[in-house]
Amino acid sequence: MTLLEQSKKRGSMIEEIEGVLNLSLKNPLTLVGVKGYDEEPFIRKITVTVFLLVDLEDNDFDDFCSRALHHSPIYNTLKRSTELEVIFKKLV
């Protein structure tokens, strides 16, 4: 996991990490069986909220999170295929 690797490199250990994943569907009516509606459903947008407990100042926290995303193959792949938003929140 890139966040943990970045944490080790900076010498700032992540004490806790939690996440929430929200998916927005396009053409969801097909999934619920609406008659006459046969469009292919697909994920239109992914929003990931990551909650971190880490001992970093606000500016360092923002830099840490940006670097982690920049080095994440999962993030870099998904952002090319769908709308992707990642929100980092610092736990205090």
N, C-alpha and C positions, 0 to 999 in steps of 0.2 A: 504494500500500500504506500503510495507516494507521500501521504501526510506523515506517516510514521518515519519514513526514510528522511524526509526533510527535517523532522524533529530531531532525529539522531545527529544529522549533520550540523545543526545549529546548537546542539547541546541543550535544547529546551524540550524536555519530555512532555508529551501529551499525557495528561492524567486521566482524562475521560474523553470519549468521542461518541456521539450519537448522531443519527441522521433521520431525516424524513424525506421520502420520495413521493412527489405528486406527478401524475401523468394526466395529460389532457388528450382525449381521443377525438379523432375526426371520424365522422360517420358511425357513431356508437349505436345507432338504432338497429343496425344489422345484428349486433350482439344480443339484443333483447328480443329479437324475432319479430320486428314490425313487418307485417305482410306488405309485399310490394316494394320493400326497401332492401336492396341487395348490393349497396356500395361497399367496397372493401374498407373495413375499419383499420385505422393505423394510429400510432402515437404521434400527435402533432407537436407536443411540447413536453419536455421533462424539466421539472424544477426540483432541485436537490437542496435541502437546507441541512447544513452540517453544524452541529453544536460542539465546540471544543473547549475543554478546560486545559489551558496551557499558560505558563507564566511568561507572557510577552506583553510589552507595551502595545498600544493601539496601532501605531505606525508599523512596528515590527510584525504584529499579527497580520496586518493587511499584506505586507510584503511576503511573509511566510506562506499565506494562503495562495497568493498569485503565483509564486514559484512552484508550489505543489501542483497547481492546475497545469501550469506550463509544461511540467515534466510528466504528466499523467497520460499514458497511452489510451486509457479508457475515455477520459474527457476529450482528448484530441480526436479520437475516432467518432464519438457520439456527436460532437459539435458539428461535424461535417455531414451528418445524416438527418438531424432533426434540430428543432429549436431547443437549446439547452441553457438553463440558467442554474448557476450554483451560488448559493448564498451561505456565507460563513458567519456564524454568530459566536461570540466569545462568551463563555460562561464565567461568571464572577462569583 
